[in-house]
Amino acid sequence: MAAAFHIGGRFVAGRMSMLFGGGNKGGGKVVIKVDGKTIESSEKSVNLRKELIANGIDVYPLRAKITGNCGGAGICGTCAVKVLDGMDKFNPPSKNEQNTLRGKPSDFRLSCCAKVSGPISIKTKVN
């Protein structure tokens, strides 16, 4: 069912289920295995960094806590993860992400740039 609203001076249109949390009707579930823990989301796809942080998983190595990070802009590389399984469940890397990860192994992704749409297994703090 479609709907349209003015929210905060902006026109917002979309399916009622998306606007009001009806969520993942007919879609898969995202399961993230990370550093010995399992996170499950009923969403069709999630931003990896946001999902990890929302579930108490620290994506930043100590160095990034001291020197800082870009806050999810995809330019510092400190939120990189190693993909152990499920690389086909990630969105393709952008040119920006490819540039940031230049010289890193091909199984690395920036968690801030990664949209995940199915079960994956990763390792954090690989920098």
C-alpha positions in Angstrom: 0.0 0.0 0.0 1.5 3.4 -1.0 1.4 6.5 1.1 2.7 10.1 0.9 3.3 12.5 3.8 4.9 15.8 4.6 7.5 15.2 7.3 9.6 18.1 8.6 8.8 20.2 5.5 9.7 17.3 3.1 7.5 15.2 1.0 8.0 11.5 1.8 6.4 8.7 -0.3 6.7 5.0 0.0 5.1 1.8 1.0 3.3 1.8 4.3 5.3 -1.2 5.5 8.6 0.6 4.9 7.4 3.9 6.5 5.9 2.2 9.6 8.2 -0.7 10.2 6.4 -3.5 8.4 9.8 -4.4 7.3 10.8 -7.5 5.5 7.7 -9.0 4.0 8.9 -11.7 1.7 12.6 -10.8 2.0 15.5 -12.7 3.5 17.1 -12.2 6.8 20.5 -10.7 7.3 22.7 -12.8 9.6 26.1 -11.5 10.5 28.6 -13.8 12.2 31.3 -11.6 13.6 34.2 -12.4 16.0 32.3 -15.3 17.6 29.0 -13.5 17.9 25.8 -13.7 15.8 23.7 -10.7 14.9 20.3 -11.1 13.1 18.3 -8.5 11.4 14.8 -8.9 9.8 15.7 -6.2 7.3 16.4 -7.1 3.6 19.7 -5.2 3.7 21.7 -3.3 6.3 24.6 -0.9 6.5 27.3 -3.1 8.1 28.9 -0.5 10.3 25.6 0.8 11.6 24.4 -2.7 12.3 27.6 -3.7 14.1 27.6 -0.6 16.3 23.9 -0.9 17.1 24.6 -4.4 18.4 27.6 -3.4 20.5 30.3 -4.6 18.2 33.4 -2.3 18.1 34.5 -1.9 14.5 37.5 0.4 15.2 41.0 -0.7 16.2 42.7 1.1 19.1 44.7 3.3 16.6 41.4 4.8 15.3 40.2 5.6 18.8 43.4 7.6 19.4 43.9 9.2 16.0 40.2 9.4 15.1 38.1 8.1 12.2 36.0 9.6 9.5 32.6 8.7 11.1 31.5 6.5 8.2 32.5 8.7 5.2 34.6 5.9 3.7 37.9 7.7 3.6 40.0 6.6 6.6 39.8 2.8 6.2 39.8 2.2 9.9 36.4 0.3 9.9 37.7 -2.3 7.4 36.6 -5.9 8.0 37.8 -9.2 6.5 35.0 -11.1 4.8 35.3 -14.8 5.7 32.1 -15.9 4.0 29.3 -14.3 2.0 31.1 -11.8 -0.2 28.3 -12.2 -2.7 25.9 -10.7 -0.2 27.7 -7.4 -0.2 27.0 -4.5 -2.6 29.7 -3.8 -5.1 32.5 -1.5 -3.7 32.3 2.1 -4.9 35.3 3.8 -6.5 35.9 5.7 -3.2 36.0 2.4 -1.3 38.3 0.8 -3.8 40.7 3.8 -3.5 40.6 3.7 0.3 41.3 -0.1 0.3 44.1 0.1 -2.3 46.9 -2.2 -1.3 44.7 -4.3 1.1 43.6 -7.9 0.4 40.6 -8.4 -1.9 38.5 -9.9 0.9 38.5 -6.6 2.9 35.5 -4.2 2.8 34.8 -0.9 4.6 32.0 -1.6 7.0 30.7 2.0 6.6 30.3 1.5 2.8 29.0 -2.1 2.9 25.4 -2.9 2.4 24.7 -6.5 3.3 21.7 -8.5 2.0 22.2 -12.0 3.4 24.2 -14.2 5.7 27.9 -13.3 6.1 30.8 -14.0 8.3 33.4 -11.3 9.0 36.4 -10.4 11.3 36.7 -6.9 12.6 39.7 -4.8 13.5 41.9 -6.1 10.7 44.0 -2.9 10.3 
